[in-house]
Amino acid sequence: MSTAKVSIVKTNPKPGYPEIYRAVREALALIGGIEDIIQPGHLVLINPSWVAPPVEREAGCITIPEVARALADIARDFGARPVIAESSAVGVDSEKVIQQSGYGRLRAMGYEVIDLKAQKARVDLAVGHSKVFETVESWELVQQADVIISVPKLKTHDQTEMTCSIKKLKGLLTDEAKKAMHQEGLFEGVVDLLTAVKPRLAVVDAIICQEGVGPVFGKPVEMNLILAGKDLVAVDATCARLIGYDPAETLLTVNAAARGLGVMDADQIEVVGEPLDRVKRRFLRAVEDHPVEVEGFNLIHGEAACTGCRNTVMSALIDMRNADQLMYLPGVTVVTGSAALPAEVPPEDIVTVGLCMKANQTDRHVRGCPPNNALVVKAIIGDRAEVKRMYATESLDKTDH
């Protein structure tokens, strides 16, 4: 018997605001409406993805403003106060994303568009039945919200395979909390966050998505879809199937379902609107997107290596390729996943990566689960060159702690 509904609504190519508004309303109607969620006087926090530039809608990087605007207009119809709020990735200026995208125009039109990083009032939100964090650091506005709506952009991801409504919630954390989550365990830490903020609804922008090395530099994919659901686990499981994954491959979905925060099995999810088989398309995965091979460089993944470290290392190598720094790879061996250190390689030439290598780490160890891409690049390059940040506005020394 179905226990969750997820709607899929098709738009025309390059839809404007009237059509996106229609699609969002239809998607919400198909899941039974939202009268049970939004009441007059409610503070409704609409949380899109502003991860980083590029902000052009054709790049498929950030949630396009019209989806957030549609939800704000619908919330106003219920007599609620809608606030569009988010913080970009660590080291990224959220206000720059706002001003270079259509969100600045929404603000000029009278919508409340808030850069959470500019908020001074911080709070610790309690986590229920935590696995990593007993509290997570966020902002008072997040705590005050009566309803939180996750509004992700559907993309593949270089660390978590896919980013959707659960992973997107990291934007509700301070930069310090984001960094701690990578250090202590992303795949359970994000689920801790899910239990703390308790979003009531997800509306997915799958109009122009990304495949390959997302969440910023992937290849755009035009899907022209809006998805919605009140069970974020079911939404993410459906989005995984939409882009060619078995949800069992996406650890955030698996971990959230294991904690009873939603359902991921296909026989427990009723997909309404467009049939999934009619609109699904297999996306190129991060590890399939132009892998880097350099003679004299060795990469060893142990049996314990999860997709987090595998994809992070691959993404770091692609960052080095894009920065014209592959000349620093020969002579280096990178080891992950509790693999034994190769006896024939001097320890000073070995970079160990991730929490699983803690007991067998070298001096060139990169902490985290999974670590930041830039920290992997730094461990490989050492003092031979400066790490070129791919989209952060702050230098590595300000963002790696």
N, C-alpha and C positions, 0 to 999 in steps of 0.2 A: 504494500500500500504506500502511495506517495506521501511524504511528510514535508516536502518543500516544493515550491513553485519557482521556476526561473523562466522569465519571458525573453523572447528574442524578436526584435522588430527590425525590419529592413527599411533603409532610407534610399533615396535616389543618390547617385554620385554627386559629390560636392554639395551637400544639402546646406541651405541657408537656415537662419533661425526659425522661421515659421515651421519648416518641416522637422527640424530637430525637436522643437517644442511638441509638435504632434506626436513624434516617435516616443518621446519620454512619457507623455501622458498615456499613450497606448500601452507602453511597457508596464507602467504602474497599474493601469486598469486590468491588465491581463493577470497580474498577481493578486488581484482582489482589492485594489485600491490601497490608499495609505491613511484612511480615516482612523485606523487603529493606532497610528504612529504619531501623526501631527495634530495638535490641538491648538485652538486659539490661545495666543499669548506665549506659545512655546518659542524658545530660542533654538533655532535649527542651524547647526553647524554643517555646512556643505563643504566637504574636504576633497578637492580635486588634486591631481598630481602636477606639481611644479618642479620636478626633480632638478632640472637644469636647462640652460640653453642647449640646443636650438629650440626656439619657441614657435617657429613657423608651423602651421597646422599640417602642411604637407610632409613634415618630418616624422610625424607620429610619435612625438616625444612627450608632450604634456597634454593633459585633458583640455580639449578645445573649450573656449569660454561659453559657447552657446549651450552646452550641456549643463554646466553649472547655473547659467542664467535661467534655463528652463525650470530647474528645480527651485530656484529662488522665487520665480514667478508663481509656481504651483504652491509653494509654502505660504506665500503672501495671500493666495486665494483662501487658505485655511485660517487666516488671521494670525499667522505666526510671523516671527522676525527672522528672516534668513540672513546668515552671515557666511560668506565664502572665505575660508581661511585655510592656510597651509604654510609649511616651511619647506624650502628647497633642501637639496642634499648638503652634507657637511661641506663648508667652505664656499657655498654658492650663495650669491646675493638674491634672495627671494624677490626683493623689490625690482631688481633688474628684469627678472622673468615677467613680473606683472606689467612693467612698463613696455617691454618689447613684444608683448602678446596682447590679445584683445582684452585681458583682464583690466588693464588700465582704462580702457574705454568703458567697461562696465562700471568701474568706480566713478568715472565722469558722468555716467547716466544716473547715478544715485544709489547703486548697489553697494552694500558694505563688503569691501574686498580687503582682507586683513593679512598682512605679512606677520605671521606668528613670531618670527625672529625679532621683530621690533617691539614685541610685548614684554613688559618688565615683570609682570606678576607671574611667577612660576609656582607650580604646585607639584607635590608628589602624589600620584594616583595609586591607590592600593590595587594590588593584583590578587585575584582570587585563585587559590590552589596553584601557586606559582611553581615553575620549574627552574627559572633562572633568577628572576627579580621579584622581590616582595613589593617594591614600588617602582614606578617609572616616572621620570621627570617630564612634565608637560607644562601647559599654561593654564591660568585661571579661566580663560575663555572656554577651554576644552572642558574643564570641570563644571562650568556653569551651564553648558549646553544641555537642553532637555532631550534633544535628538541629534545624533551624529549620522550623517550620510556619507558613505565612502563612494567617491566618484573617480575611479581609476581610469587610466588609459591602458588598454590591453596590449601587452608587449612580452616578448621573450626577455630573459634577464641573464646577465653574465654570471650571476651567483646562485640564483634560486630557480633557474629554468624558466619560470614565468613570473611576472608581477601583475597582480590584479587587486581585488578589493581588500585582501588581508595584508599583503606586503605594503600596499599603498599607505596604510595607517602609520607607518614610520614617520610620515610628515607631521604627525601630531606630537613628536618628541623634540626636545631640545637637541642641539648638535652634540652636547656632552652625552646625553642619553643614547643618541644614535651610535656614537663611537663605542660606548660601553656595551651596547648590544652586539656589535661586531666582535668585540674582544671576548665576551663571555658566552656567546652562543646565539646566533641570529635565528636559527630555525625553531627554537623554543621561546626565545626572547620576544619575537614578534607575536607569538601566540599569547604570551603573558600580556602584551600590550592589548591584544584583542579582548581579553577578559577584563582589562581595566577600563577601556573606553566604551565598550558595549555598543557598537554601531547597530542601528535598527534597520538599515536599508543600504543596498549597494545598487548604483546605477553605473553601468560600464560604458565608457566611450570606446566603441570598437568600430568607429567610422574609418579612421586611418590608423592602423596599428603599426607595430614594428616586429620584424623577425631578425634572427641573427644575434649580433652582439648588442642587444638592448641593455639598459633602458634608455640610452641616449643616442648611440651611434649605430643602431640597427638599420635595416633596410625597410622603408615604408611599405605597407601592404594595405591596399584599399579594400575594406570589408563592408563598409556602409551598414553597420549594425549598432543597435542599442540593446543592452541586456539589463535586466533588473531582477532583484530578488531580496527577500527579507532574511534569508539564511546565507551569510557570506561564504560559508564553506560550500554550500550547494552552488552558489554563483561561480566560485572559483573552480570547482570541479567541472561545471558545465563549460566554462571558458577553456579549461585545459583540453577537454574533448573537442571543442570547437577548433583548436589550433593543432590538433594531432597528438596530444599527450594522453597517456593513461594518467588519471589523477594520482595514482599511486607513485608516479614519478616526481610529483611536486610535493616536497616534504612539508611545506607550510600547511598545505591542505590536509595532508595525512595527519600531522600533529594536532591540528585544530579539531579534526574529526575524532581523533583518539581521546581528546579531552571532553568530548560530548558537546562541542560548541556548534555543531551543525552536522549535516549528512553529506557524504560524498558518493555513495553507491548509486549507480544509475537507476536501480529499481526503487529508490527512495526519493527520486527527483522527477517531478512532472515538468517537462519543457513545453511551454505554451507559446503560441505565435508561430514564427517560422520553424519548420522542422529542422533539427540539428543536422541531419544528413544532407539537407539541401544547401546549407550555407557553410559547412565546415571546410577547412583547408589546412593542410599540414604546413606549419611554419618551419623555416630553417632554424635550427637550434644554435645556441651560441658556440658550441664546440664544433659545429659544422661550418662556421663562417670564416673561411680562409685561415685554417690553422697555420701557425708559423713553424717552419722547420729551418734550423740553422745548423750547419755542420760544426761539430765540436761542443754543442749544447745538448745536455741530457736532462730528461724529465722522467722521474720515477714516481708513479702513483701506487701506494700500497693498497691492500685490500680494504682498509678502513676509509679510503678516500671517498668522500661523498661528492655530489655534484657541486657543492659549494666551493671546495678547494679546487676541484678540476676546472670548473668554469672560471674561477677567479684567476688562476695561473694563466689560462688561455687568454683571458681578457687583458691581463697585464702584458703578455707578449704582444698582443695586437696593439696595445697602447705604445709599446716600445717601437713597433713597426711604424705606426703612424707618426711617431716623434723622431723617426730616423735614428734610432738608438740600438738597432740589432747588432751593431759591432761589439757591444758589451756582453753578448751571450756566450761566445766560444770560451770554453774552459770552465763554465759554470754548470753545476748539477743541482737541480731543484728536486726536493724529495717531499712527498706528502703522504698522509694516510697511514701512519705507523710503519711505513716501509723501513727495512734495515738500511743503514747507511752503507754505501758501496765501499768496500775495504780498499779498493784500488785508487780511490779519489781522496786527495788530502782534505781533511775536515774544513780547512779554510776556503776551499772551493765549493763547499756544499751549502746551499740555502735550504733550510727546513721551513716548512710552511704549515701553519694551522695548529689547532689545539691538540690534534692527534699525535703531533710530533714533539709535544712538550717533554716527554720522558727521554727523548733521544735527539734533543735539539743541538744544533751547532751554534757557534757564536753569531752566525748570520741567520738567526731565527726570526720568523715573522709571526707574531701572535695574532690570534683571532679565530673566529669560527663563523663564517670565513673572514679572513682579513681584508683590509682595503687593498684594491688593485695597486694603488700608488706605493704602498709599503712593500709589496712584492717587488716592484720595479726598483725601489730604493735599495733593497737587500741585494739585488742582482748587480746594480750599477756601483753601489758603494760610494766612494768619494771621487769616482772618475768623471762624473758629470752630474748636473742638476736634474732631478726628476721633473719632467714637464707635465704639469697637471692638465688633464684633458678638458675639464670644464669648470673646475673649482676656481674661485677668485682669490683664495688665500693660499699661501705657500704651504708646503708639506709640513714644515715644522710647527705650524699653527693648527694643523688638523689631524695629527697622527697620534695623539695621546688619549 
